[in-house]
Amino acid sequence: MAGHTLKGKVVVIGGASRNLGGLVAREIAPDGAKVVVHYNSDSSRDKAEETAAAVRGAGGEAVTHQGDLTRVAEVEKLFDTAVREFGKVDCMVNTAGMVLKKPMTETTEEEFDRMFAVNTKAAYFMMREAAKRLEDGGKIITIVTSLLAAYTGLYSVYAGSKAPVEHFTRALSKELFGRRISVNNIAPGPMDTPFFYPAETDDSIAYHKSSAMNGELTKIEDIAPYVKFLLTDGWWLNGQTVFINGGYTTR
Ligand SMILES: NC(=O)c1ccc[n+]([C@@H]2O[C@H](COP(=O)([O-])OP(=O)(O)OC[C@H]3O[C@@H](n4cnc5c(N)ncnc54)[C@H](OP(=O)(O)O)[C@@H]3O)[C@@H](O)[C@H]2O)c1
């Protein structure tokens, strides 16, 4: 399995300033990964720099890069940065996402377009650019949601805009057979990050907790090891969506 270590591997992480993406960056640093810590909002800059410093402190290398990944030119610039700074790209992990919880009857055109821009379009072009730029033997991972296996209302646009990524992943994984690049999605349960809470109420949070083992939300610490596994020894998994959620939903 020597070919599947992260030593010297260049990993582009979309949405890596904090929360899940930030932890993935920190988790792979001790293995000697070279990480492009992407962030989107100006307000994420300090956190992105902190994450990059943590990667360097743990034995990896890191640069930060800002970009709105709903614009294809910005996606291309992110990979340009990886090649300019580190000479190549081996892996791409995309955690960029946006949530909306409301009835379909109240969803506006603007909300629909924004959600599909972040959750679908950015995901697609991050995968496309990774497919063009990655070294053979690389890995592509996109974070989707366990709601893809749920029968529920109110998340029509959120789950609906993550759902196409499953098909992107199936198609791309097959197209890349000859290059030994595995392409997968990780579908976390409701995660205990600031991303989750604004869309929910006390009652719905209690319901989400009661729907998984131990009455707990998923933690980023439960997810990041699986990302690292898929980047290394888990390389044979391909074309799949893996639900990691304490039993919150199954398929
Ligand atoms: N928390 C949950 O309950 C939960 C459950 C299942 C799946 N997920 C998924 O897990 C992923 C990570 O979520 P998280 O909880 O770690 O929260 P998070 O840190 O808020 O992750 C969302 C990321 O998306 C980035 N982003 C938003 N708009 C973007 C754009 N236009 N271009 C590029 N990046 C953009 C954000 O960057 P900035 O902050 O810099 O704007 C942020 O890094 C998301 O894809 C989410 O859908 C979350």
The ligand as an ORCA input file, in Angstrom:
! r2SCAN-3c Opt
* xyz 0 1
  N     -22.954     20.558      9.329
  C     -23.858     19.682      8.912
  O     -24.897     19.448      9.547
  C     -23.635     18.907      7.652
  C     -24.232     17.667      7.502
  C     -24.031     16.932      6.336
  C     -23.247     17.453      5.329
  N     -22.676     18.683      5.507
  C     -21.835     19.187      4.434
  O     -20.519     19.215      4.924
  C     -19.773     20.242      4.265
  C     -18.980     21.024      5.299
  O     -19.857     21.616      6.226
  P     -19.366     22.163      7.636
  O     -20.365     21.727      8.635
  O     -17.926     21.851      7.828
  O     -19.606     23.739      7.503
  P     -18.759     24.923      6.832
  O     -17.430     25.027      7.446
  O     -19.626     26.128      6.879
  O     -18.584     24.415      5.332
  C     -19.159     25.026      4.230
  C     -18.031     25.537      3.372
  O     -18.542     25.941      2.105
  C     -17.788     27.054      1.718
  N     -18.487     27.807      0.688
  C     -19.724     28.344      0.765
  N     -20.004     29.007     -0.373
  C     -18.933     28.856     -1.182
  C     -18.598     29.311     -2.480
  N     -19.450     30.067     -3.206
  N     -17.396     28.975     -3.000
  C     -16.539     28.222     -2.276
  N     -16.787     27.763     -1.047
  C     -17.971     28.082     -0.504
  C     -17.599     27.849      2.981
  O     -16.544     28.771      2.850
  P     -16.609     30.204      3.612
  O     -17.050     29.901      5.026
  O     -15.230     30.734      3.508
  O     -17.620     31.032      2.851
  C     -17.296     26.735      3.971
  O     -15.927     26.456      4.004
  C     -20.798     21.036      3.463
  O     -20.708     20.651      2.106
  C     -22.143     20.607      4.011
  O     -23.165     20.651      3.054
  C     -22.831     19.409      6.636
*
